[in-house]
């Protein structure tokens, strides 16, 4: 029996909001991946930490710019949480950029985890869209 693609009965504006969320979420995931390239693997990092951090901050800025594309009452609480998370991660990244950088994986990994931890709320927003039938 062939698989059928699930069709959403969600309102068009909700589907449009979801597309905006997907774009924003993709930018957030790209920001995470870019930052993690600065983690030492073996003898050296795959990307200098300063470059990884700059890429992370730039992608957070892009994600922030994409936020209005998915704001609507059905997901307002999740939108607010994600907006606050982007602000908090950007604030933490700036603090790292202006402060001293830890050496080695053992010191650096927890610092980078702290930068991306607020962004976990994007998973809750995705769950909200699923609960709305998307």
Buried (B, 14 or more C-beta within 10 A) or exposed (E): EEEEEEEEEBEEEBBBBBEBBBBBBBBBBBBBBBBBBBBBEEEEBEBEBEEBBBBBBEBBBBBBEBBEBBBBEBBEEBBEBBBEBBEBBBEBBEEBBEEEEBEEBEEBBEBBEBBBEBBEBBEEBBEBBEEBBB
